Each structure stands twice: as structure tokens, then as C-alpha cells.
Amino acid sequence: MPITTTSPSGVTVGHALRQARAAMGLTLKQVSESMGIAMSTISEIESGKRRISAVELYRFAKLYQRPISFFLEESETSASFAILMRAAGTASVSKETIINFHELSRSYRDLRKLLRAPEMPSPSDYSTSRLTTLGHAEELAEAERGSLGLNGQPIKDICDLLEGKRGIKIFHLPADPERFSGAFTYDEQLGACFLINSQHPKRRRTFTVAHEYAHCIAHRNQLAHIDTCPAFEIKNPRERFANAFAASFLMPKRAVNEVLGQLVFPQRSALTAEVLVHLAMYFGVSSEAMGWRLVSLRRLSLSRWRDLLSQQVPSSPTARLLGYRVEEEPPDTVPRQYKYLAYKAYEMKLISFEKLAELLQRNYYELREEFRQASQEGDE
């Protein structure tokens, strides 16, 4: 949804209409029957031979689930999002969610252009390096941690880290928690964009972001990819690679062994549920991810891990007893930098309050009330 538009040509609108129809997987006949417009007329509109009225454009936008502004700008086809749209037809995430993800990514780009923000960094591309083994995944994760200056410290906020230092745009939208975890796209116009399922707990989302980051830097030539909710022992080589990278990136071997050495004594004593929960909370991951990492480092036997899982260890109550705060808050749909740019554009009177609410995907009246309360507090 671009911030500003100029009067578009019939060819521009027609091209965008054809893109949107293809993305939805609709034929001319299906659109004709739904709209009550002859197929020949739709074909003429899409080819730019016939001008479209405002009422017709509104109806097309509603059918294709796009904002009207999508059809009013000159833009090249986004191959990465086209891949996601095709996959969404048979995969675990809806087309509506992918469309929303696409629009948010476009809005981020448009906000940066509007405010003339400096260029964002770009993540490295190792997709031609033939990194395939789990050892390669560990080495790449260690190299990335070193490049990001993390040393052995746990990552406090992976979304802020990757947005600020790698220019990755990370959006959280609700989807089926049993069938979808995340997706990545890389687009020349929009850059690297991640979609994360907001229905999952924070520590699981953290692992998903790291998993998508592995795909983004090691499998960039895919352009786009959708991840379902597989087990850690998945057989797909690329998914195993991404899981191994995420585990090493979030739970580096040396740091895990150091913390574990402070908790388990003597060293040969059995690892308890309390130790597992403490490690998981320390590194900001789920207990399941931590257990899987300990198994891969041979610090926990597979049978012992299965015993802990079968006991259904109540990680949240245990974490509270250990002094951790585990209250869940829903994630923001958009990144912090995106919100800052939107507020800045409003403050500079470059966009209206209505546009601000639209960009933030907030209820207009609730956001207005928040502004009113903030203003009152500032006057006190």
C-alpha cells in the first residue's frame, strides 16, 4: 500500500489486476461469473485497452483481497511472493495471510522511501556455497554470531537484532498453530522479509526466526519458502540444516557447556527437569528445543530426553519457581522500526491519522484514544 500515488495508466492498472488474479488462482471465466462482467471486457481491462471505473476497481480489489492502492502504482512482479501465493493454495497458510504479509512488506518499503531513510543492510548470501551438512550449519551459525558481535551471550531479541544489523523485515500474523510456523521471502525490491506465526509462544517464535534466517542466507536461491510445524528429527536435508543452524545460533555449544557445568554437579549426575527449564529460559528457547540441542551435543541421552517429555514437564510453573517471568504477551504485528517510521511520517504530516492506523493495522478509535491519553499524561 504505497503512501502516495500518481494518476496511473490503464496499462499499469491492467497489469496489476492480472497479477492479482493470477495470485488468487482465478481464471477469466471465474472472475467473469463473480463480477458479472464479460470475459472479453476483463481481458481488455487487463491489457490496458479499456479504462476501468472507480466502482469496478473497488469491486476487483474486494474480490482479489487487495487495497485499491495496489493497482495504482508502477511495480515489477514480485517473484518471491508469487511463489508463496502458489504454495499457500495447498500449504498450511491462507492466501489472505500471504497477501497481508505482502502488503505490510510493501508498506515498509514505501515508508522508508517517503522519509528518505538510509539504506538498510542486507544479509549475506551463501546459497552458492553448497553448505549441506549439519557441521556446515554449526560453522555458519558460529560465523554469523561472530559477525554480529554476540560472543557467547544469549540473544535478547532476535527480531530487533536481525532487523537492525541485517535489514530483515519480520512480521507476526496469526495462522493455524498446528500447521504453520513461518516463511521467508527475498525480493530485490522489498529485501528479506519473514512471516512468523503470532499464535505460537515467544520462545518458539524465536527458534522459528532463527530457522528462517538459515533459509534466508543458506537457501536464498529458493527466493521463498513456507515452513510447517515439523519435528526436530525431520528427514528433509534443508530443514535439518535450518534446525541445526537455529540451534547453534541460539544455543552455541561453548556457552551451553559452560552454563551446564555450573548447574550439573557432579558432571555425571542426571540432568533434571529444573536444569532443562533453566537452560531453556536462559537462552530464550522452548524446553523442547533445549532438550534437542543437548541431545545433539551428547549432553543428554535420547532416552532421558524422551522421559522428560513423557513426564510433560510443566515448564512455566517450574520457571516461575526458578525466578523467571514467563507471562506471554502477543507480539507486535510490525517491527519497531516500521512503527517508528509510521509515527514519524504522521508527525511530519506526510500521512493522515487514518493512514497511520491502517499502516499499523490498528483500530482507528483505539489508537486515537491512546494518543489522547498520552497527550494528557504529557501535560501533567
C-alpha positions in Angstrom: 0.0 0.0 0.0 2.1 2.9 -1.2 1.9 6.1 0.7 1.5 8.4 -2.3 0.2 7.7 -5.8 0.0 9.4 -9.1 -2.6 9.0 -11.8 -1.9 5.6 -13.2 -2.2 4.5 -16.8 -4.7 1.9 -17.9 -1.7 -0.4 -18.7 -0.5 -0.1 -15.1 -3.9 -0.9 -13.6 -4.5 -3.7 -16.0 -1.1 -5.3 -15.3 -1.7 -5.2 -11.6 -5.2 -6.6 -12.0 -3.8 -9.5 -14.0 -1.1 -10.1 -11.3 -3.7 -10.1 -8.5 -6.0 -12.5 -10.4 -3.1 -14.9 -11.1 -2.0 -14.7 -7.4 -5.5 -15.8 -6.4 -5.5 -18.6 -8.9 -8.7 -17.4 -10.6 -9.5 -17.8 -14.3 -11.1 -15.1 -16.5 -14.2 -17.2 -16.5 -14.4 -17.4 -12.7 -13.9 -13.6 -12.4 -16.5 -13.0 -15.1 -19.1 -15.1 -13.3 -18.2 -13.5 -9.9 -18.2 -9.9 -11.2 -21.0 -10.2 -13.8 -18.6 -8.7 -16.4 -17.9 -10.3 -19.8 -14.6 -12.2 -20.1 -13.7 -10.0 -23.2 -14.2 -6.9 -21.1 -12.0 -8.2 -18.3 -9.3 -9.1 -20.9 -9.5 -5.6 -22.4 -9.1 -4.1 -18.9 -6.1 -6.3 -18.1 -4.4 -5.4 -21.4 -5.0 -1.7 -20.8 -7.3 -1.3 -23.8 -10.2 -0.3 -21.7 -10.2 2.2 -18.8 -11.7 0.9 -15.5 -14.2 2.9 -13.4 -13.7 3.6 -9.7 -16.6 1.4 -8.9 -15.3 -1.5 -10.9 -11.8 -1.1 -9.4 -13.3 -1.3 -5.9 -15.1 -4.5 -6.8 -12.0 -6.0 -8.3 -10.0 -5.0 -5.2 -12.6 -6.7 -2.9 -12.5 -9.9 -5.0 -8.7 -10.0 -5.1 -8.4 -9.0 -1.4 -6.0 -6.2 -2.1 -6.1 -2.5 -1.2 -7.0 -0.2 -4.1 -3.6 1.3 -3.9 -2.1 -2.0 -5.1 -3.5 -1.3 -8.5 -2.3 2.3 -8.8 1.5 2.0 -8.7 4.1 1.0 -11.2 5.7 -2.1 -9.9 7.5 -5.2 -11.1 6.2 -8.7 -10.4 7.3 -10.0 -7.0 8.6 -13.4 -7.9 9.1 -14.4 -4.2 5.6 -13.5 -3.1 4.2 -15.2 -6.2 5.9 -18.4 -5.0 4.3 -18.0 -1.6 0.9 -17.4 -3.1 1.1 -20.6 -5.2 2.3 -22.6 -2.2 -0.5 -21.1 0.0 -3.1 -22.8 -2.1 -2.1 -26.3 -0.9 0.0 -25.4 2.2 -0.6 -24.6 5.8 -1.2 -20.8 5.5 -4.0 -18.9 3.8 -3.7 -16.7 0.8 -5.2 -13.9 2.8 -2.3 -14.1 5.2 0.2 -14.1 2.4 -1.5 -11.1 0.9 -1.4 -9.2 4.2 2.3 -10.1 4.6 3.0 -8.8 1.1 1.2 -5.5 1.8 3.0 -5.0 5.0 6.3 -5.6 3.3 5.4 -3.1 0.6 4.3 -0.5 3.2 7.7 -0.8 5.0 9.5 -0.1 1.7 7.2 2.8 0.9 7.6 4.4 4.4 11.4 4.3 4.0 11.1 5.9 0.6 8.7 8.6 1.9 11.1 9.5 4.8 14.2 9.0 2.7 15.6 6.7 5.3 19.1 5.4 4.8 19.6 2.0 3.1 19.2 -1.0 5.3 21.9 -3.6 5.5 21.4 -6.9 3.6 22.0 -10.4 4.9 24.8 -12.4 3.3 24.0 -15.0 0.6 25.7 -18.4 0.9 23.3 -20.2 -1.4 26.0 -20.9 -3.9 28.5 -22.2 -1.3 27.0 -25.7 -1.2 26.5 -25.8 2.6 24.6 -29.0 3.2 25.9 -30.9 6.3 24.9 -30.3 9.9 28.6 -29.5 10.5 28.3 -26.7 7.9 25.2 -25.4 9.7 27.1 -25.2 13.0 30.0 -23.5 11.4 27.8 -20.9 9.6 25.9 -20.2 12.9 29.2 -19.6 14.7 30.4 -17.3 11.9 27.2 -15.3 12.0 27.3 -14.9 15.7 30.9 -13.7 15.5 29.9 -11.2 12.7 27.1 -9.9 14.9 29.3 -9.5 17.9 27.4 -11.9 20.1 30.3 -13.8 21.6 28.7 -16.5 23.9 25.8 -14.3 25.2 22.2 -15.4 24.7 20.3 -13.3 22.1 17.9 -10.9 23.9 15.6 -10.0 21.0 16.3 -11.8 17.7 13.8 -9.7 15.8 15.5 -6.4 16.8 18.9 -7.9 16.1 18.2 -9.2 12.6 16.2 -6.1 11.6 18.9 -3.6 12.9 22.0 -5.5 11.7 20.8 -7.5 8.7 17.9 -5.4 7.4 15.3 -8.2 7.7 11.7 -7.2 8.0 9.9 -9.5 10.4 6.1 -9.6 10.7 3.9 -11.6 13.0 0.5 -12.7 11.8 -1.9 -15.3 13.1 -2.2 -18.7 11.4 -3.0 -22.3 12.3 -0.6 -23.1 15.1 -0.7 -26.8 14.3 0.2 -26.4 10.6 2.3 -23.3 10.1 5.4 -21.9 11.8 6.9 -19.3 9.4 8.0 -18.3 5.9 10.8 -16.3 4.3 11.0 -14.3 1.1 13.8 -12.5 -0.6 12.8 -9.8 -3.1 15.1 -7.3 -5.0 12.5 -4.6 -4.3 11.4 -5.5 -0.8 14.5 -7.2 0.6 14.4 -10.1 3.1 11.1 -10.5 4.8 10.0 -13.1 7.4 6.4 -14.1 8.3 6.1 -15.7 11.8 3.0 -17.3 13.3 1.9 -15.0 16.1 -0.1 -17.8 17.6 3.0 -19.6 18.9 4.7 -18.8 22.3 7.5 -16.3 22.2 10.3 -18.9 22.7 9.0 -21.0 19.9 8.8 -17.9 17.6 12.4 -17.2 18.5 13.5 -20.5 17.1 11.3 -20.0 14.0 13.0 -16.7 13.3 16.5 -18.3 13.5 15.2 -21.2 11.3 14.0 -18.8 8.7 17.3 -16.9 8.9 19.1 -20.1 8.0 16.9 -20.4 4.9 17.5 -16.8 4.0 21.3 -16.9 4.0 21.9 -20.5 3.0 19.0 -21.2 0.6 18.5 -17.7 -0.8 18.2 -19.1 -4.4 14.8 -20.5 -3.4 13.5 -16.9 -3.1 10.7 -18.0 -0.8 9.8 -20.9 1.5 7.0 -21.9 3.8 7.7 -23.9 6.9 5.1 -26.1 8.6 5.5 -27.5 12.1 7.8 -30.5 11.7 9.5 -32.5 14.4 13.2 -31.8 15.1 14.1 -35.2 13.6 12.7 -34.2 10.2 14.4 -36.0 7.3 14.3 -33.2 4.7 18.0 -32.1 4.4 17.3 -28.4 4.1 15.0 -28.4 7.1 17.6 -30.4 9.1 20.2 -27.9 8.1 18.0 -24.9 9.2 17.2 -26.6 12.5 20.9 -27.3 13.2 21.7 -23.7 12.3 19.0 -22.3 14.5 20.0 -24.4 17.5 23.7 -23.4 17.2 22.8 -19.8 16.6 20.6 -19.5 19.6 22.4 -22.1 21.9 26.1 -22.0 21.0 28.0 -25.1 22.1 30.6 -23.5 24.3 28.0 -21.3 26.1 25.7 -24.3 26.7 28.5 -26.4 28.1 29.7 -23.5 30.4 26.2 -22.9 31.8 25.5 -26.6 32.1 28.8 -27.0 34.0 27.5 -24.6 36.6 24.2 -26.4 37.1 25.1 -30.1 37.0 27.5 -31.4 39.6 29.0 -33.8 39.7 29.2 -33.9 35.9 27.8 -37.4 35.6 24.7 -36.8 37.6 21.3 -37.0 35.8 20.0 -33.9 34.1 16.8 -32.8 35.8 13.7 -31.0 34.5 14.7 -28.0 36.5 18.1 -27.8 34.8 16.4 -28.2 31.4 13.9 -25.4 32.1 16.7 -23.1 33.5 18.8 -23.6 30.3 15.7 -23.0 28.1 14.9 -19.8 29.9 18.5 -18.6 29.9 18.8 -19.0 26.1 15.3 -17.9 25.4 14.1 -21.0 23.7 11.5 -23.7 24.4 12.3 -26.7 26.6 11.8 -29.0 23.6 14.4 -27.0 21.6 16.8 -27.0 24.5 16.4 -30.8 25.0 17.0 -31.4 21.3 20.2 -29.3 21.4 21.5 -31.2 24.5 20.9 -34.5 22.7 22.8 -33.2 19.6 25.7 -32.1 21.9 25.6 -35.5 23.6 25.0 -33.9 27.0 21.6 -35.6 27.3 20.6 -39.1 26.2 17.8 -39.6 23.8 16.0 -41.9 26.3 16.4 -39.4 29.1 15.0 -36.6 26.9 12.0 -38.7 26.0 11.5 -39.5 29.7 11.4 -35.7 30.4 9.0 -35.1 27.5 6.7 -38.0 28.5 6.5 -36.6 32.0 5.1 -33.4 30.4 7.4 -31.2 32.5 5.3 -28.1 33.5 7.9 -25.6 32.3 6.0 -22.4 33.1 5.4 -23.2 36.8 9.0 -24.6 37.2 10.3 -21.4 35.5 8.4 -19.3 38.0 9.9 -21.2 40.9 13.3 -20.6 39.5 12.6 -16.8 39.4 11.8 -16.3 35.7 8.9 -14.2 34.4 7.0 -16.3 31.8 3.9 -14.2 31.2 3.1 -14.2 27.5 2.3 -11.0 25.6 1.1 -11.1 22.0 3.8 -9.9 19.6 3.5 -6.7 17.6 2.4 -7.3 14.1 5.0 -5.0 12.6 8.7 -4.4 13.6 9.7 -1.5 15.8 11.5 0.4 13.1 8.4 0.1 10.9 6.3 1.7 13.7 8.8 4.4 14.3 8.8 5.3 10.6 4.9 5.3 10.5 4.8 7.6 13.6 7.5 9.9 12.1 5.6 10.2 8.9 2.4 11.2 10.8 4.4 13.6 13.0 5.8 15.3 9.8 2.2 15.5 8.4 3.2 13.2 5.5 0.3 10.8 6.2 -3.1 11.2 7.9 -4.1 9.6 11.2 -6.3 7.3 9.2 -3.3 6.2 7.2 -1.3 5.7 10.4 -3.9 3.4 11.8 -4.1 1.5 8.5 -0.3 1.1 8.4 -0.1 -0.1 12.0 -3.2 -2.4 11.5 -4.8 -0.8 14.5 -8.4 0.2 15.2 -8.7 3.9 14.4 -10.7 4.8 17.6 -8.5 2.7 20.0 -5.3 4.3 18.5 -6.9 7.8 18.8 -7.7 7.1 22.5 -4.1 6.1 23.1 -2.9 9.3 21.6 -5.4 11.3 23.7 -4.3 9.6 26.9 -0.6 10.1 26.1 -1.2 13.8 25.5 -2.9 14.1 28.9 -0.1 12.4 30.6 2.4 14.7 28.9 0.5 17.7 30.2 0.7 16.6 33.8 
